[in-house]
């Protein structure tokens, strides 16, 4: 069985109303982390930056504004199916990208063939892995404190 799906998509990095430029963005989905999609942005002059967020968030954002935290995705037009905006935020810093819906749908279709949406829980011991990860994080915080 294949373990991952990858695609490269060109997106517009919207610096301001007047300035934007196209950048390659690598999309990656891995069976080992079945709920997440990773986007690696290759900005000129900077090291690549990777964001991970829910696959379902990406899917939902194609049709209607979605996202409560640092990642917001939504169609650029109310009718949808044209382009989407992807807004990433860390504190007061924000980055806005515009991507075509079609390559994102094609990528999500490939991830669905690998792990059907809603079947992520059938892969491995997700709760056990989460419990182990939380235990490590708490131990590190106690050692640092």
WOFENBEL-V510638 format. One record per backbone hydrogen bond with DSSP energy under -0.5 kcal/mol. NH is the residue of the N-H (numbers start at 1). CO is the residue of the C=O. Records with the same first field share a line. If there is no record, write none. Layout:
BEGIN
NH = CO  CO
END
This chain:
BEGIN
5 = 29
7 = 27
9 = 25
11 = 23
12 = 98
13 = 11  21
14 = 12  96
15 = 13  19
16 = 19
21 = 13
23 = 11
25 = 9
26 = 40
27 = 7  25
28 = 38
29 = 5
31 = 3
33 = 30
34 = 31
36 = 33
37 = 53
38 = 28
39 = 51
40 = 26
41 = 39  49
42 = 24
43 = 41
46 = 43
49 = 41
51 = 39
53 = 37
55 = 35
58 = 54
59 = 55
60 = 56
61 = 57
62 = 58  59
63 = 60
64 = 60
66 = 73
72 = 87
73 = 66
74 = 85
76 = 83
80 = 77
81 = 62
84 = 99
85 = 74
86 = 97
87 = 72  85
88 = 86  95
89 = 70
90 = 93
93 = 90
95 = 88
96 = 14
97 = 86
98 = 12
99 = 84
101 = 82
104 = 100
105 = 101
106 = 102
107 = 103
108 = 104
109 = 105
110 = 106
111 = 107
112 = 108
113 = 109
114 = 110
115 = 111
119 = 116
122 = 119
123 = 120
124 = 122
126 = 124
129 = 125
130 = 126
131 = 127
132 = 128
133 = 129
134 = 130
135 = 131
136 = 132
137 = 133
138 = 134
139 = 135
140 = 136
141 = 137
142 = 138
143 = 139
144 = 140
145 = 141
END
